[in-house]
């Protein structure tokens, strides 16, 4: 928060407002006092811009309901946190985003320490919000792909991340391989006060045991055979930032002892060195193993477990959130298109079949399948029989018999409805993009309708003659061998489109 940032104090009771202003001025705060009906004009007359108001304290409201006041201020400046003083009755259905801006609720009889704590928390919220807003323009959106979804499981993960991101506590991320544990770790770093400092990952299971100590703590020249020069370790590289210990369950016991000492003492020595080096890193760890079972088996230290497991986050497997698969497909395909690595679409039957798959490889397995299908069917539409055999989990007879409530294919055509669509950082050719999208949708409708033009037109909510014109425009033809199944009128229209 800048030096000119003020506290907006709103209270309709003159005595109460004066008392609050006196207390806040006494502790060195710069106050802009107003009533619930005059706060906007007071801010404008004072020349204050939204960025110059750090937080809002709301006391007695006589001229407007507290909910309406909060909504008005939130609309004026979305990043302002609120401290409510007194007995304010807010509805249970209050907008979640607005409710998240209420950082503290204090009784009318203020106490010194609770007030200081509330001010500190609100200022942290404001600083954090503005930093993320400024940083948002260069964020790599691709790293959010595993967090796409509306399922209860993934929403719970997002909520927990929001609670712990801007703290300094250690986080242990558990879950099966391929669920996106490193994605969560990177997001926690990007949404922390250390975001502008290094994020340094290390896979504890991929480095030979005899080299792991050197990788973590560095070494001095001549410390061992082959150490021809001094080298900084990951703790030094991550100083001031975040160290991500991936697959920490694979770390040998002797290294667990040394890691525990570093976490306790916040200092270490390089291999072969005598100089003590102080370290300031936040530890994030991840594993697909059951560490509590390993503790019982004597394979993992209990004291280290309690040190890294301050705040656990368990990543759900993909089969636990199958309803997110259409949205994940959409995001993975969009990423491929943005990176110019090709494109592909899946019809309704194929998507429904994928939703029934076990996904032992989770999101990583799904991403691999999308890339494989893009190679085998470039810019095409993948049907049920085009999927590899192990991904087929329904009969071909069901391909046309999908009920309306399982029409998950339509979800593939739109971005996550709760999130704003993301424009690729390098931009795109809108005209070509829309033309390709229209062509793909028409092809999918024809494929789902068995090539029957009239039925495809109904699915697209357009006239049959309009569809015929678009088929001619994009040079789309019926599948061979399907003419005998078409009504005469559709057969003629489709032949018109094919012949041009």
Number of C-alpha atoms within 10 A of each C-alpha: 15 10 7 12 18 21 21 23 23 25 25 19 13 12 10 14 19 14 11 22 20 13 14 18 12 10 10 8 15 17 18 18 20 20 22 22 16 12 19 16 11 16 18 11 9 10 10 16 11 18 17 17 24 24 25 23 21 25 26 23 18 13 11 13 15 20 16 12 18 21 16 13 19 17 12 12 14 15 23 27 30 27 22 22 20 16 12 17 9 12 9 8 7 12 11 9 10 19 16 11 20 17 19 18 18 17 14 14 8 13 10 10 9 14 19 13 11 18 24 13 15 24 18 17 21 20 17 17 17 15 15 16 11 10 14 12 10 8 13 10 14 13 14 15 18 23 20 21 23 16 14 13 16 21 14 16 17 16 10 15 19 15 11 18 19 19 14 14 16 19 24 26 24 22 18 18 19 21 24 23 25 20 16 24 26 20 19 22 24 21 21 22 20 19 20 13 17 16 22 18 18 18 17 22 17 12 14 11 15 10 10 20 20 21 20 22 23 23 22 19 15 14 16 12 7 8 14 11 10 16 17 15 18 21 26 22 20 21 18 19 23 29 26 27 23 24 21 24 22 19 22 17 14 11 15 19 14 13 19 17 14 17 18 10 11 14 15 22 16 23 21 16 15 10 9 10 13 15 18 16 25 23 21 26 26 27 22 20 16 11 18 14 11 14 14 11 9 11 16 22 19 14 13 16 18 12 17 21 18 12 17 16 21 18 22 18 22 27 18 15 16 19 18 21 25 26 23 23 24 20 24 23 22 20 18 16 16 17 11 9 13 17 22 23 28 25 23 27 28 24 25 25 18 24 21 16 16 15 19 16 16 21 24 16 15 20 18 13 16 19 19 15 21 21 15 13 16 16 16 17 20 23 20 24 14 15 17 11 9 9 20 20 16 15 11 13 8 11 21 13 10 15 9 7 6 11 14 22 19 13 18 21 15 13 18 19 11 8 9 8 10 10 11 15 12 7 8 12 7 9 9 10 12 11 12 14 14 14 19 20 19 22 23 25 22 24 22 21 18 18 24 21 29 24 17 24 20 14 15 16 10 12 13 20 16 11 22 22 16 16 24 18 13 17 13 17 17 20 11 8 7 12 17 9 12 16 12 11 12 20 19 14 19 28 16 15 21 17 10 12
